[in-house]
């Protein structure tokens, strides 16, 4: 029995033994190579939590003759989420059999998948409270989410990494949280959602997934090039608050009114002749610029240093030779936007937005994608960025991945999904995500998650308060030092 104190309440957990969920049928015992992008990911483990309410708490949910939901953990009920999901997982691993293997590193430095069919480690946990008492993890303070992340080892006794892991925490109300951990060397966000959709289809009784998985990692293997892309940053800015392992984690909600207000404030600063620019502002471009600048101010980066916004860009819709439907490997590249801290701080924000837009357009070209893949194949660690000093901000956008839609194991779709603090691989990463299903007023809005040193968080919150109060200044900010 494990106990954790949070906000004066005692959370206690009954942790069951870890078991391995193996494919339901025999699968090939082979060694699989990975793409250049897969290898560049270096095998870090990313986690996210999917929160499901009890059917009793879901509107229009089915119940038995006595009015009880069919999914609670009470012994008298009929369905157990742990049994339903692990049974479906076993079936899914027959199709996605590489995920039941291990990640191994060979003498040539390349990562490969040893398809051993050893299975996916799974742990069932019972928590002594109702999910509603935790507000379904829909809190500004996301520290509570740490208690529900995967905390058992991601590798075997020989140091070979697992490719997927699952921890399922059940609550007294019948709700539950699935903590899914995936090894980023073998699957990206789009691939993970594809897998979870297949899992939900099998849980619903389908005989096979509607989309069959496709390996074909050779499609994204680069060639050795004598003209690799150059390191985009040389004089990286530093923060007096970093490096540190002491980080605060927070979630910020931005509603559609605040997004519209931000766009209006930018349009006011644009020359009236720039009509085309006004029409091409996207929510992502505007918010990326605002977050990047707010973080630089909060961390007090030195003004003569360079700061870089690293944007994770999906390449699937941008390839001249499209990837096959069902491809679940990494289909992302990095786009780099660089400014001095002084430029980021003093330029009108629309100039930063324009710079971001221009870089995103350039990174969508087939030439850039090809050169990027060739570069990381030629020199995988050519850009060994120093993230720990604060000069680099990493931004991802999860809103179009289908994080909620179609992932229904029999308890309706998840009402919330959050990344696990300190367990997303890069501490400087900002995740933009769709709103939860719990607050109708946030429809068409978004959330983003951040980690900062405690001393930087008040300034960052101050910047966010201006945004969310629809009071974004339209004049340039002279200095924050």
C-alpha positions in Angstrom: 0.0 0.0 0.0 1.4 3.4 -1.0 0.2 6.7 0.5 0.6 10.2 -0.8 -0.4 13.5 0.9 -1.8 16.2 -1.4 -3.6 19.4 -0.4 -4.4 18.0 3.1 -6.1 14.9 1.7 -4.6 11.5 2.0 -4.4 9.6 -1.2 -3.7 5.9 -0.8 -3.0 3.4 -3.6 -3.2 -0.3 -3.7 -0.6 -1.3 -6.3 -0.9 -4.7 -7.9 1.9 -6.7 -9.4 3.2 -5.7 -12.8 2.3 -8.2 -15.5 3.2 -8.4 -19.1 0.4 -8.3 -21.7 1.5 -10.4 -24.7 0.1 -10.7 -28.2 -3.0 -12.9 -28.4 -1.4 -15.0 -31.2 2.0 -15.9 -32.4 4.0 -13.1 -34.0 7.2 -12.9 -36.0 10.5 -13.1 -34.1 12.6 -10.6 -36.1 14.8 -7.6 -35.9 13.4 -4.4 -37.3 15.3 -1.3 -38.4 14.0 2.3 -37.7 13.9 5.5 -39.7 16.4 8.3 -39.4 13.7 10.3 -37.5 13.0 7.4 -35.2 16.7 7.2 -34.3 16.9 10.9 -33.8 14.3 10.6 -31.0 16.9 8.6 -29.0 14.3 6.4 -27.3 12.9 8.8 -24.7 9.6 7.7 -23.0 6.6 10.0 -23.2 3.5 9.7 -21.0 0.0 11.0 -21.1 -3.0 10.4 -18.9 -6.5 9.6 -20.3 -9.3 10.3 -17.7 -12.6 8.3 -17.9 -15.6 9.0 -15.8 -17.8 6.3 -14.4 -20.9 5.6 -16.6 -23.0 6.7 -13.7 -21.4 10.2 -14.0 -21.8 10.3 -17.8 -25.1 11.7 -19.1 -27.3 9.2 -21.0 -25.0 6.3 -19.9 -26.5 2.8 -19.8 -27.1 1.2 -16.4 -28.3 -2.2 -15.2 -31.8 -3.0 -13.9 -30.8 -1.7 -10.5 -29.5 1.6 -11.8 -25.9 0.7 -11.4 -23.3 1.5 -14.1 -21.8 -1.5 -15.8 -18.2 -0.5 -15.3 -17.5 0.3 -11.7 -14.9 -1.6 -9.6 -17.5 -2.8 -7.1 -17.4 -6.7 -7.1 -21.1 -6.9 -8.0 -20.7 -5.0 -11.3 -20.2 -6.6 -14.7 -17.3 -4.9 -16.4 -13.8 -4.2 -15.2 -11.8 -1.6 -17.3 -8.6 -3.4 -16.5 -9.9 -6.7 -17.9 -11.5 -5.0 -20.9 -8.5 -2.9 -21.9 -5.9 -5.6 -21.3 -7.8 -8.1 -23.4 -8.1 -5.6 -26.2 -4.4 -4.7 -25.8 -3.5 -8.4 -26.2 -5.4 -8.5 -29.5 -4.0 -5.2 -30.7 -0.4 -6.4 -30.1 -1.0 -9.1 -32.6 -1.2 -6.4 -35.3 1.2 -4.0 -33.6 3.6 -6.8 -32.6 6.8 -4.6 -32.6 5.4 -2.8 -29.6 5.6 -6.0 -27.6 9.4 -6.2 -28.2 12.4 -4.3 -26.9 14.5 -1.3 -28.2 18.1 -2.3 -28.6 21.2 -0.4 -29.7 23.6 -2.0 -32.1 27.3 -1.6 -32.7 26.7 0.9 -35.5 25.0 3.2 -33.0 21.5 2.6 -34.6 18.4 1.6 -32.7 16.5 -1.4 -33.7 13.4 -3.3 -32.5 13.9 -6.9 -31.2 10.5 -8.4 -31.7 10.5 -10.8 -28.8 6.7 -10.8 -28.0 7.7 -10.3 -24.3 4.8 -8.0 -24.0 3.8 -4.6 -22.6 4.2 -4.1 -18.9 0.9 -3.4 -17.2 0.1 -2.4 -13.6 -3.4 -2.1 -12.1 -3.8 0.4 -9.2 -6.8 1.1 -6.9 -7.1 4.6 -5.4 -9.2 5.3 -2.3 -11.2 8.3 -3.6 -13.6 9.4 -6.3 -12.3 11.0 -9.5 -14.6 14.0 -8.9 -12.7 14.9 -5.8 -9.7 15.4 -8.0 -11.8 17.4 -10.5 -10.8 14.8 -13.1 -7.3 16.3 -13.1 -8.7 19.4 -14.7 -6.7 21.8 -12.4 -4.4 24.7 -12.9 -1.9 23.0 -10.6 -1.1 19.8 -12.5 1.2 18.4 -9.8 -1.4 15.9 -8.7 -1.1 14.2 -12.1 2.4 12.9 -11.1 0.7 10.4 -8.8 -1.0 8.6 -11.7 2.0 8.4 -14.1 4.0 5.3 -14.7 6.6 5.0 -12.1 8.0 1.5 -12.7 11.2 1.0 -14.8 10.9 1.4 -18.6 13.6 -1.2 -19.2 14.5 -4.8 -18.4 17.4 -6.0 -16.3 19.7 -5.8 -19.4 18.9 -2.1 -20.1 16.8 -2.8 -23.1 13.9 -0.4 -23.2 10.2 -1.3 -23.5 8.3 0.3 -26.3 5.0 0.8 -24.4 3.7 0.6 -20.9 0.3 1.0 -19.3 -0.8 1.8 -15.7 -4.5 1.8 -15.0 -5.8 3.5 -11.8 -9.3 2.7 -10.8 -11.4 4.9 -8.4 -14.2 4.1 -6.0 -16.7 5.9 -8.3 -16.0 3.5 -11.2 -14.0 6.0 -13.1 -10.4 5.3 -14.1 -7.2 6.9 -15.5 -5.1 5.2 -18.2 -1.4 6.3 -18.1 0.0 5.4 -21.5 3.7 5.5 -21.9 5.3 5.1 -25.4 8.9 5.0 -26.5 9.3 7.9 -28.9 11.8 6.0 -31.0 9.1 3.8 -32.4 5.8 5.9 -32.4 4.8 9.5 -32.5 1.6 11.3 -31.4 -0.3 10.4 -34.6 0.8 6.8 -34.4 -0.2 6.6 -30.7 -3.7 7.8 -31.4 -3.9 5.4 -34.3 -3.0 2.5 -32.0 -5.5 3.6 -29.3 -8.3 3.9 -31.8 -7.5 0.3 -32.9 -7.5 -0.8 -29.3 -10.9 0.8 -28.7 -12.3 -0.9 -31.8 -11.1 -4.3 -30.6 -12.5 -3.5 -27.1 -15.9 -2.8 -28.8 -15.9 -6.3 -30.4 -14.4 -5.6 -33.8 -12.5 -8.6 -35.2 -9.6 -6.4 -36.5 -8.6 -2.7 -36.6 -10.2 -0.6 -39.4 -6.7 0.8 -40.2 -4.0 -1.9 -40.5 -0.5 -0.8 -39.1 2.3 -0.3 -41.6 6.0 -0.4 -40.8 7.9 0.7 -43.8 10.4 2.8 -41.8 12.8 2.7 -44.8 10.6 5.4 -46.3 12.1 8.0 -44.0 15.8 6.9 -44.0 18.0 9.7 -45.1 21.1 9.7 -47.3 24.6 10.9 -46.3 24.9 14.5 -47.4 27.9 16.8 -47.8 25.7 19.8 -47.3 23.8 19.3 -44.0 21.7 22.0 -42.4 23.6 24.3 -40.2 23.2 24.7 -36.5 20.5 27.4 -36.2 21.8 28.8 -32.8 25.3 29.8 -31.7 25.1 32.3 -28.9 22.2 30.8 -26.9 20.7 33.1 -24.2 20.9 31.9 -20.6 18.6 32.4 -17.6 19.9 33.2 -14.1 17.2 30.8 -12.9 18.5 27.8 -14.8 19.7 25.1 -14.9 17.6 23.6 -12.1 15.7 20.4 -11.3 13.2 22.4 -9.2 10.3 23.0 -11.5 6.7 24.1 -11.1 4.1 22.8 -13.5 1.0 24.5 -14.6 -1.9 24.4 -17.1 -3.3 27.5 -18.7 -6.7 27.7 -20.4 -7.2 30.1 -23.3 -10.8 30.6 -24.4 -11.9 31.6 -27.9 -12.6 35.2 -26.8 -9.0 35.5 -25.6 -7.7 34.0 -28.9 -9.8 36.4 -30.9 -8.6 39.4 -28.8 -5.0 38.4 -29.3 -5.5 38.3 -33.1 -7.3 41.7 -33.0 -4.4 43.3 -31.1 -1.9 42.0 -33.7 -4.0 43.3 -36.6 -4.0 46.8 -35.0 -0.2 46.8 -35.3 0.0 45.7 -38.9 0.4 48.2 -41.7 -2.9 48.5 -43.5 -1.2 47.5 -46.8 -0.4 44.0 -45.3 -3.8 42.6 -46.1 -2.5 39.2 -47.0 -0.7 38.9 -43.6 -3.9 39.6 -41.7 -5.7 36.8 -43.5 -3.0 34.2 -42.7 -2.7 34.5 -38.9 -3.4 31.2 -37.3 -4.2 30.5 -33.7 -1.0 28.4 -33.4 1.2 31.2 -34.8 -0.2 33.9 -32.6 -0.1 31.8 -29.4 3.4 30.5 -30.2 4.7 34.0 -30.5 3.0 35.0 -27.2 4.2 32.0 -25.2 7.8 32.3 -26.6 8.0 36.0 -25.5 6.3 35.4 -22.2 8.7 32.6 -21.3 11.8 34.7 -22.2 10.6 37.5 -19.9 9.8 35.1 -17.1 13.2 33.5 -17.3 15.0 36.8 -17.5 17.1 35.7 -20.5 20.1 38.0 -21.3 19.0 40.4 -24.0 22.2 40.0 -26.2 21.8 36.3 -26.4 19.9 34.3 -29.0 16.6 32.5 -28.2 15.1 29.8 -30.3 11.6 28.5 -30.7 11.7 24.8 -31.8 8.4 23.8 -33.3 7.5 20.1 -33.8 6.0 20.0 -37.3 4.1 17.0 -38.8 5.4 16.0 -42.2 2.7 13.5 -43.2 0.5 16.0 -45.2 3.6 17.7 -46.6 5.4 14.8 -48.4 5.3 14.7 -52.2 5.4 10.9 -51.8 2.8 10.4 -49.1 3.3 7.8 -46.3 0.8 4.9 -46.4 -2.3 4.9 -44.3 -1.4 3.0 -41.1 2.2 4.3 -40.8 2.7 4.8 -37.1 6.4 5.7 -36.9 7.7 9.2 -36.3 6.4 11.6 -39.0 7.7 14.9 -37.5 10.5 17.3 -38.1 11.8 20.4 -36.3 11.4 23.9 -37.5 13.6 26.6 -35.9 12.7 30.3 -35.3 15.6 32.4 -33.9 15.8 35.9 -32.6 17.9 37.8 -30.1 16.1 38.2 -26.8 16.1 41.9 -27.4 14.4 41.5 -30.8 11.8 39.1 -29.3 11.2 41.5 -26.4 11.0 44.8 -28.3 9.6 43.9 -31.7 5.9 44.3 -32.2 4.4 40.8 -31.6 3.0 40.6 -35.2 6.6 40.7 -36.5 7.4 37.6 -34.4 4.2 36.0 -35.7 5.3 36.7 -39.2 8.7 35.2 -38.6 7.1 32.0 -37.2 4.7 31.8 -40.2 7.6 32.2 -42.7 9.6 29.5 -41.0 6.6 27.1 -41.0 6.1 27.7 -44.7 9.7 27.1 -45.5 9.8 23.9 -43.4 6.9 22.5 -45.3 8.8 22.3 -48.5 9.9 18.9 -49.8 13.5 20.2 -50.1 13.7 21.2 -46.4 12.1 17.9 -45.3 14.6 15.9 -47.4 17.6 17.9 -46.2 16.5 17.6 -42.6 16.2 13.9 -42.8 19.6 13.6 -44.6 21.2 15.9 -42.0 20.1 13.8 -39.0 21.2 10.6 -40.8 24.6 12.1 -41.6 25.2 13.6 -38.1 22.5 12.6 -35.7 23.9 14.8 -32.9 25.0 17.7 -35.0 22.6 19.9 -33.0 23.2 18.9 -29.4 21.1 21.8 -28.0 21.6 22.9 -24.4 18.0 23.0 -23.2 18.9 23.3 -19.6 19.9 27.0 -19.7 16.5 28.3 -20.9 17.3 29.8 -24.3 15.3 27.2 -26.2 11.5 26.8 -26.1 10.0 23.6 -27.6 6.3 23.8 -28.8 4.0 21.0 -29.9 0.4 21.1 -31.0 -1.8 18.2 -30.1 -5.2 19.7 -31.0 -5.6 17.9 -34.3 -4.4 14.4 -33.2 -7.9 13.2 -32.2 -6.8 12.7 -28.6 -10.4 12.3 -27.4 -12.4 11.2 -30.5 -13.0 7.5 -31.2 -10.9 6.4 -28.2 -13.8 4.7 -26.3 -13.2 1.5 -24.5 -16.9 1.2 -23.4 -16.9 4.2 -21.0 -17.5 6.9 -23.5 -14.6 9.1 -24.7 -12.1 10.4 -22.2 -13.2 13.6 -20.4 -9.6 14.8 -20.0 -6.1 14.1 -21.3 -2.9 15.6 -19.8 0.8 15.0 -20.2 2.5 13.7 -17.1 4.7 16.5 -15.5 8.4 15.8 -15.7 7.8 12.7 -17.8 7.4 14.1 -21.3 11.0 13.8 -22.3 11.9 17.5 -22.7 11.4 19.8 -19.7 11.3 22.9 -21.9 8.4 21.6 -24.0 5.1 23.4 -24.1 2.1 21.2 -25.2 -0.9 22.9 -26.8 -3.9 20.7 -26.3 -7.6 20.7 -27.0 -9.9 21.7 -24.1 -11.3 19.0 -21.8 -14.9 17.7 -22.2 -15.8 19.1 -18.7 -16.2 22.8 -19.4 -18.6 23.8 -22.2 -17.4 27.4 -22.0 -14.0 26.3 -23.3 -15.4 25.0 -26.5 -13.2 26.3 -29.4 -10.5 27.2 -26.8 -7.4 25.4 -25.9 -5.0 24.5 -23.0 -1.3 24.5 -22.8 1.1 22.9 -20.2 4.4 24.4 -19.0 7.2 23.8 -16.6 9.2 26.6 -15.2 11.5 27.4 -12.2 9.3 28.5 -9.3 10.8 32.0 -9.3 9.8 32.4 -13.0 6.2 31.2 -12.7 4.7 34.4 -11.2 5.9 36.5 -14.2 4.7 34.0 -16.7 1.3 33.9 -15.0 1.3 37.7 -15.2 1.8 37.6 -18.9 -0.9 34.9 -19.3 -3.3 37.0 -17.2 -3.0 39.8 -19.8 -3.8 37.4 -22.5 -6.8 35.8 -20.8 -8.2 39.1 -19.7 -8.3 40.2 -23.3 -5.9 43.0 -22.5 -2.8 42.3 -24.7 -0.8 45.5 -25.1 -0.4 46.7 -28.7 2.7 48.7 -28.0 6.2 47.1 -27.9 7.6 46.1 -24.5 10.7 48.1 -23.8 12.5 46.1 -21.1 11.8 43.6 -18.4 15.1 43.7 -16.6 
